[in-house]
């Protein structure tokens, strides 16, 4: 269901004209910039997480993912084998012992960290991933060209690709329940359902203050480190835990934001060099037009079938 020569030239002209005007602003900087004050965040207190998996179920329901029955999320045994988020599960909870032989343990919820200066947004050539002023790193499916640079750039290895969806694959990750948080003024679904208050939603700077109060009040409970406060320039999700979180899938990272390094390389390559950007824009327009024609043809076929 291709496009004819006239349509192709029209799309090419539109892409070239639009992208030539925007060439000077091709830098990914605005897409990856940290919001003033850090925006919203979530404080995860691993010491009180009971690994009930209710956050997994709430995320599944909110994002219309695998649509498993609620009973499937009541199996806590899966938490004992480390898992990672993927295209069908935006968050997972794993459980770890406090120390060898300990039966107390603690739970660690893993999802997109919504970095203050996200490497994924910086690496995206077409702005399909962007940082919202209030904190969430969100994804625009229409702009995505499937290059998967975001997957390579993410230090937490979070973005997942829908390889099984051959015709229209998407990059998938936690959305920070953008619509709930920004449009409705509600906390993310996972935070709202947490029965043990292991998740606290609020302004990031307030959560940092609250975390330090907890560490000072109960130093025996926590490792004296707030994970996410400074790692890669800071993240919206912050973690308190009784032990080092590296085995739990949160790697030891420097404080330097990744875009500070990657954007220098990108600027050197693309500064004043429109063709690669124009090409990606053109491909995006061609993909959109092709998908639209296919949908129109399918709709026409359905009408003929019903006639």
C-alpha positions as CSV (number, residue, x, y, z in Angstrom):
1,X,0.0,0.0,0.0
2,X,2.7,2.5,-1.2
3,X,2.5,6.1,-2.1
4,X,2.6,7.5,-5.6
5,X,5.4,9.7,-7.0
6,X,3.4,12.9,-6.6
7,X,2.6,12.1,-2.9
8,X,6.2,11.2,-2.3
9,X,7.5,14.5,-3.7
10,X,4.9,16.5,-1.7
11,X,6.1,14.8,1.5
12,X,9.7,15.3,0.6
13,X,9.1,19.0,0.0
14,X,7.2,19.4,3.2
15,X,9.9,17.6,5.2
16,X,12.7,19.6,3.7
17,X,11.1,22.9,4.1
18,X,10.0,22.3,7.7
19,X,13.3,20.8,8.8
20,X,15.4,23.3,7.1
21,X,13.7,26.0,9.2
22,X,14.3,24.0,12.3
23,X,17.9,23.0,11.6
24,X,19.3,25.5,13.9
25,X,17.2,24.1,16.7
26,X,18.0,20.4,16.0
27,X,19.8,20.1,19.3
28,X,18.1,17.6,21.7
29,X,18.8,19.9,24.6
30,X,15.2,21.1,25.3
31,X,14.0,17.5,25.2
32,X,16.3,16.4,27.9
33,X,16.5,19.5,30.2
34,X,15.8,19.2,33.9
35,X,12.6,20.9,35.0
36,X,13.0,23.8,37.5
37,X,13.0,22.3,41.0
38,X,12.9,18.8,39.7
39,X,9.1,18.6,39.3
40,X,7.2,15.6,40.6
41,X,8.9,12.5,42.0
42,X,8.3,9.3,44.0
43,X,10.2,8.2,47.1
44,X,10.5,4.4,47.3
45,X,11.1,3.1,50.8
46,X,12.3,-0.5,50.1
47,X,12.5,-1.3,53.8
48,X,8.7,-1.3,54.1
49,X,7.9,-2.8,50.7
50,X,6.1,-6.2,51.2
51,X,6.4,-7.2,47.6
52,X,2.6,-7.6,47.3
53,X,2.7,-6.7,43.6
54,X,-0.3,-4.5,43.8
55,X,1.7,-1.8,42.1
56,X,2.3,-4.2,39.2
57,X,-1.4,-4.9,38.9
58,X,-2.4,-1.2,39.1
59,X,0.1,-0.4,36.3
60,X,-1.1,-3.2,34.2
61,X,-4.7,-2.0,34.5
62,X,-3.9,1.7,34.0
63,X,-1.8,1.2,30.9
64,X,-4.0,-1.6,29.4
65,X,-1.0,-3.9,29.2
66,X,-1.2,-7.7,29.3
67,X,-4.6,-7.6,31.0
68,X,-3.9,-10.5,33.3
69,X,-6.5,-11.4,35.9
70,X,-5.8,-9.9,39.3
71,X,-5.2,-13.3,40.7
72,X,-2.1,-13.7,38.6
73,X,-0.5,-10.8,40.5
74,X,-1.1,-12.4,43.8
75,X,1.7,-14.9,43.3
76,X,4.6,-13.4,45.3
77,X,7.0,-16.2,44.6
78,X,8.0,-14.6,41.3
79,X,9.5,-11.7,43.2
80,X,12.3,-14.0,44.4
81,X,13.7,-14.4,40.9
82,X,14.9,-11.1,39.6
83,X,12.9,-9.7,36.8
84,X,13.1,-6.6,34.5
85,X,10.4,-4.4,33.0
86,X,9.6,-5.1,29.4
87,X,7.1,-4.1,26.7
88,X,4.3,-5.9,28.6
89,X,5.2,-4.9,32.1
90,X,6.2,-1.3,32.8
91,X,7.2,-2.1,36.5
92,X,8.2,-5.2,38.4
93,X,9.0,-5.8,42.1
94,X,11.8,-8.1,43.2
95,X,12.6,-9.2,46.7
96,X,16.0,-9.5,48.3
97,X,17.3,-10.6,51.7
98,X,18.8,-8.0,54.1
99,X,21.8,-10.3,54.5
100,X,22.6,-13.9,53.8
101,X,20.4,-16.1,55.8
102,X,18.0,-13.3,56.7
103,X,14.3,-14.0,56.2
104,X,13.1,-10.4,56.6
105,X,14.1,-9.0,53.2
106,X,13.1,-5.9,51.3
107,X,11.3,-5.2,48.0
108,X,12.6,-3.1,45.2
109,X,10.3,-1.7,42.6
110,X,11.9,-1.1,39.2
111,X,10.6,1.1,36.4
112,X,11.7,4.1,34.3
113,X,13.5,6.5,36.6
114,X,12.4,9.6,34.7
115,X,15.8,11.2,34.9
116,X,16.0,15.0,35.3
117,X,18.3,15.0,32.3
118,X,17.2,11.9,30.4
119,X,19.7,10.2,28.2
120,X,16.9,8.6,26.2
121,X,15.5,12.0,25.2
122,X,18.9,13.3,24.4
123,X,19.6,10.4,22.1
124,X,16.3,10.6,20.3
125,X,16.9,12.1,16.8
126,X,13.3,13.2,16.3
127,X,12.1,14.2,19.7
128,X,9.8,11.2,20.3
129,X,10.9,11.1,23.9
130,X,10.8,14.4,25.9
131,X,11.0,15.7,29.5
132,X,7.8,17.2,30.7
133,X,8.3,20.4,32.8
134,X,6.6,18.6,35.8
135,X,8.9,15.6,35.7
136,X,7.6,12.7,33.5
137,X,9.7,11.5,30.5
138,X,7.0,10.9,27.9
139,X,6.8,9.2,24.5
140,X,5.2,10.4,21.2
141,X,4.5,7.3,19.2
142,X,3.8,9.2,16.0
143,X,7.3,10.7,15.9
144,X,9.2,7.5,16.7
145,X,11.2,6.1,13.8
146,X,12.3,2.9,15.6
147,X,16.0,3.6,15.7
148,X,16.1,2.4,19.3
149,X,19.0,4.8,20.3
150,X,17.0,5.4,23.5
151,X,17.5,1.8,24.5
152,X,21.2,2.0,24.0
153,X,21.5,5.4,25.8
154,X,19.4,4.5,29.0
155,X,21.8,3.7,31.8
156,X,19.0,1.8,33.6
157,X,18.2,-0.3,30.5
158,X,14.5,0.5,30.7
159,X,13.0,1.3,27.3
160,X,11.7,-1.9,25.6
161,X,10.8,-2.5,22.0
162,X,7.7,-4.3,20.7
163,X,9.5,-6.8,18.5
164,X,6.4,-9.0,18.3
165,X,4.4,-6.1,16.8
166,X,5.9,-6.3,13.4
167,X,4.0,-3.6,11.5
168,X,3.8,-0.8,14.1
169,X,6.2,-1.5,16.9
170,X,6.6,1.0,19.7
171,X,9.1,1.8,22.4
172,X,7.5,1.0,25.7
173,X,8.2,2.2,29.3
174,X,6.6,3.6,32.4
175,X,4.8,6.8,31.6
176,X,4.6,8.1,35.2
177,X,0.9,8.0,34.5
178,X,1.2,11.3,32.7
179,X,-2.5,11.9,32.2
180,X,-3.3,11.1,35.9
181,X,-0.5,13.3,37.3
182,X,-0.7,16.3,34.9
183,X,-4.3,16.3,33.7
184,X,-6.2,15.0,36.7
185,X,-3.9,15.9,39.6
186,X,-3.7,12.3,40.9
187,X,-0.7,10.3,41.9
188,X,0.5,7.5,39.6
189,X,-1.6,4.4,39.8
190,X,1.1,2.3,41.5
191,X,1.5,4.9,44.3
192,X,-2.2,5.2,44.9
193,X,-2.7,1.5,45.5
194,X,0.4,0.8,47.6
195,X,-1.0,-0.6,50.9
196,X,2.1,-0.2,53.0
197,X,3.0,3.4,51.9
198,X,6.2,2.2,50.5
199,X,5.7,4.8,47.7
200,X,5.3,8.5,48.4
201,X,4.4,10.9,45.6
202,X,5.1,14.6,45.7
203,X,7.5,17.4,44.7
204,X,11.0,16.0,44.3
205,X,12.7,18.5,46.6
206,X,10.1,17.7,49.4
207,X,10.7,14.0,49.0
208,X,14.5,14.5,49.4
209,X,13.9,16.4,52.7
210,X,11.5,13.6,53.9
211,X,14.1,10.9,53.0
212,X,16.9,12.6,55.0
213,X,14.5,12.9,58.0
214,X,13.9,9.1,57.8
215,X,17.6,8.3,57.5
216,X,18.3,10.5,60.5
217,X,15.5,9.2,62.6
218,X,16.2,5.5,61.9
219,X,19.8,5.2,60.9
220,X,19.8,1.5,61.6
221,X,17.0,0.9,59.1
222,X,18.7,2.5,56.1
223,X,21.9,2.6,54.1
224,X,22.9,6.3,54.4
225,X,22.4,7.0,50.7
226,X,19.5,8.3,48.8
227,X,19.7,6.6,45.4
228,X,18.6,8.9,42.6
229,X,19.4,12.2,44.3
230,X,22.6,12.7,42.3
231,X,23.0,9.7,40.0
232,X,23.3,10.8,36.4
233,X,22.2,14.3,37.4
234,X,19.3,13.1,39.5
235,X,16.1,11.1,38.9
236,X,12.5,11.6,39.7
237,X,12.3,8.2,41.4
238,X,14.3,8.2,44.7
239,X,15.2,5.1,46.8
240,X,15.8,4.4,50.4
241,X,16.9,0.9,51.2
242,X,18.6,-1.1,54.0
243,X,21.3,-2.3,51.6
244,X,23.2,-1.5,48.4
245,X,20.8,-1.4,45.5
246,X,23.2,-2.6,42.8
247,X,22.2,-6.3,43.1
248,X,18.6,-5.1,42.8
249,X,19.2,-3.7,39.3
250,X,20.0,-0.1,40.1
251,X,23.6,0.4,39.0
252,X,26.3,2.4,40.6
253,X,26.5,5.6,38.4
254,X,28.4,8.8,38.5
255,X,26.7,12.2,39.2
256,X,27.4,13.5,35.7
257,X,24.3,13.7,33.5
258,X,24.8,11.5,30.4
259,X,23.5,14.1,27.9
260,X,26.5,16.4,28.8
261,X,28.7,13.9,27.0
262,X,26.4,12.5,24.3
263,X,25.0,15.9,23.1
264,X,28.6,17.2,22.4
265,X,29.0,14.3,20.0
266,X,25.6,14.9,18.4
267,X,26.2,18.6,18.0
268,X,29.5,18.0,16.3
269,X,27.9,15.6,13.9
270,X,24.6,17.4,13.1
271,X,25.4,21.1,13.6
272,X,24.5,22.8,10.3
273,X,24.0,19.5,8.6
274,X,20.4,19.2,7.7
275,X,20.3,16.0,5.4
276,X,20.3,13.3,8.2
277,X,17.6,15.1,10.1
278,X,15.6,15.8,6.9
279,X,15.9,12.1,6.0
280,X,14.5,11.0,9.3
281,X,11.7,13.5,9.0
282,X,10.9,12.4,5.5
283,X,10.8,8.8,6.6
284,X,8.5,9.6,9.4
285,X,6.1,11.4,7.1
286,X,6.2,8.5,4.6
287,X,5.4,6.0,7.4
288,X,2.5,8.2,8.6
289,X,1.1,8.5,5.1
290,X,1.5,4.8,4.4
291,X,-0.2,3.8,7.7
292,X,-3.1,6.2,7.0
293,X,-3.6,4.8,3.5
294,X,-3.6,1.2,4.9
295,X,-6.1,2.1,7.5
296,X,-8.4,3.7,4.9
297,X,-8.1,0.7,2.7
298,X,-8.9,-1.6,5.5
299,X,-12.0,0.5,6.5
300,X,-13.2,0.4,2.8
301,X,-12.8,-3.3,2.7
302,X,-14.8,-3.7,5.9
303,X,-17.6,-1.5,4.4
304,X,-17.7,-3.6,1.3
305,X,-17.8,-6.8,3.3
306,X,-20.8,-5.4,5.3
307,X,-22.6,-4.2,2.2
